[in-house]
Structure formats: structure tokens, C-alpha cells
Amino acid sequence: MSFISLALDKSLTNAVKALGYDEATPIQLKAIPAILAGKDIMAGAQTGTGKTAAFALPILQKLMVTLPENRPVRALVLTPTRELAQQVYKSFVSYAENTELNIAVAYGGVSINPQITALNKGVDVLVATPGRLLDHIINGSLALTELEFLVFDEADRMLDMGFKDEIDRILNRVPLKRQTLLFSATFDDAIFKLSKNLLTDPELIEVSERNAAAAKVEQILYTVDSDRKRELTSFLIGSKNWKQVLIFTRTKVTADALAKEMCKDGIKTQSIHGDKSQGAREKALAEFKEGKTRALVATDVASRGLDIANLNYVINYELPYIAEDYIHRIGRTGRAGNEGVAVSLMSPSEEWLLEAVEKVLDTRLLQQWYPGYEPDLTKTEKPARKGGQKQRDRKKALGEHSDAKKRSGPKNKYTRR
């Protein structure tokens, strides 16, 4: 079904058409009419299904009706990472190309002053990470008293990264009367609990099996000794002539070390993670997209928010501490209906992590041995840490928890419970 059939303004459909999109995706077909009708929604959609347009287009349509003189922030989109904030911001700017609406973005890791300048000029839609948003509120450069739309994009990841306190503080500063939209690639008890505080009589929208991996991604699992993972990674990329490969590790140290060793193997590789400056991360990502870098090694800070057109290959160098992250990692490929390949390298010490992934997927992944890289069954590997330690290790590995530092501030009449 075309976008025209969704009763969107011609300025928006023309912008979408200029971007090369004619047919609406399932999540767009279900979410756009519900949002235009003024409903709160709780939507489950995998990455790469067009969910940004599913909330951006109807919000822009409703904001276009009036343009207040002082241009207060009337729509707020919260994202867990800087990368996702940039991606969503660029999408809003593209969709609003033919309108008079102002779009801005705010995230940590860069100077706050240009963001303050943009806010002072008047902003209709603000895309922000929770920590930097609170910085603006506390500094007095932003008020949300006239907010009409509140969007939580990748809500499950926000909870994983420890933003629950920030979310509560933000809720204390937004009007009770608003339209709230919650988008999440995975649903669990924590998400449903959060939704009860956020949403009023929401419409539940699901366009695929809950917590399912992208349908067109081929999932391959090789069991290999941990000390031979790097060797197998370089061999797969070189022997199969893969030109653009995104590789995930659990820690920043491993990401840097792997990138360094792969360069020695003759494969130009860079790493991105929370300890890298925003400029360094943007430069590494740009060079990867342009084909100047063959492989990019990332921690889970990059498992969402990276929009890389036609990325065909993802390698899980290490299985994630949080099983749901597996879905988001492999979701970087197979986007917009394209096919992709996701290879996971599992050492014998990581079998308990595989069990958690299979539980989330509700399916078994076939364990294989790659010829020449069979595991040494006489070896005894130290198992990856379990229990509460894995949560602490994961947050430390992400290097992004600094944007989720606890902030204090007075509560006011706008609290919704």
C-alpha cells in the first residue's frame, strides 16, 4: 500500500518519494493511522522495518497544523545512544524538507553550546539522549511544558543501559496531557511495566513474532576456541572476499585489540566504542560506509542506531551478555527486506550465553565446526562471568553509562503515574 493512501500531507509524501520509498511497510501501515487518530501506542518492530517513519511522518503532519510564534519543543524523541539520535534526527530532517518545521538533536560527548543556540532559535521536534536532555532542562535551556508528543525509541535498550532514573525525571517535567509512543524491538516484563507508567489505553502493535530475529538474515554459529577466534574472523573475511563487515565484541579492550590484530592480517579495521570521542566515532563510521575501512569492530553501543545501507555481513566475535542484544546486533544486516548473513563465534566457555540467546529466539541455533578451526576438546576454558557481574561488566564494556548518571531535580505537577 502506498504512502498516499495513509492520508498524509502531500509535502510529506513528496519527501518520502524523493527518498525512494513508494510502498509503506507493515509497521507504518499500522502505526501511522493510530498516531494520526491520537492514540498512545506500544509498538514492537525489528530494526530496519521503517519504524522511524512510522512515528515521524504522523507527528510532522500533526505539528504542521499550527506553528506557534515562540516555537516551543512540541515533540520529543528519546533514544538510548548518540548514533541512534543522529540517525533519527537525519530522518526527521529529510521528511520535513518541504515544511517549515524546525528539527534539532541533543546528545552528550559534544559541546552543549551549539545545542543551546539551536534551542533558543525555536525547535518543533527535538531528538535527544536522556542524559543530555536533562542537562538542558537543569541548565534552563529547555522546557517541556508545551510538549504534545513523547516518543521512546528503542525503549528496551534504554532500560538495559540504566536510564530508568532519567526516564522518571523526564516524566516529572512533561505534561500529563500528551500523546506517548513507545517503540521497542523486544518486549519483556520491564518494558510492560514501563508502559504502564507511560501510556494511556495504548494500542499494541506488533508486525512480527515477538523478539524474533530479522527474517532474511542467515544465522550461522561456529564453535571455536577463544584463542583462535581472531584467526577465523580474518580467514572468513579474506577467503570469502567480504568487503564490509560489522563485528561485535563485549568489551572496549577486546574491540581495540581485535582491530589492531586484524590490521596485521592485512584487513583494514577500525573500532568504535564509548571511550572514543564523538568525532572519532563519526570518522570511523564514515570511512566504513565509504568502503575505506573493510571491517568495523564495535561494542553493543553500536548494535542499534547504525544505519548502513546494504550491509551484508555481521560477525558476533563474542556472544552478548544480554541475550536481546543478539537480535539488535544481527539486525544491522538484512534491513529493509534485504538478505544478510550473521556469523557467531562461540567458545566452549560461552555456551550459557548461547542458551540465553536461544531462549529469547525460541529456537535452537545449529552449532558447527569450521574445517581447520575445530575446537580442542581437551582444553578447559574459564567460563564467562555470570550473575549480577555480567550486568556490571556489560555496562562497563559499553562505555556509555556516563550519559545515564543520576541527576537530581524538583518534581512538579506534570508527573504521570
Beta strands, then each sheet from edge to edge (+ up, - down):
strand 1: 41-44
strand 2: 75-78
strand 3: 103-106
strand 4: 125-128
strand 5: 149-153
strand 6: 179-184
strand 7: 203-206
strand 8: 217-223
strand 9: 245-248
strand 10: 269-272
strand 11: 295-298
strand 12: 313-316
strand 13: 340-346
strand 14: 367-368
sheet 1: 3+ 4+ 2+ 5+ 6+ 1+ 7+
sheet 2: 10+ 11+ 9+ 12+ 13+ 8+ 14+
end
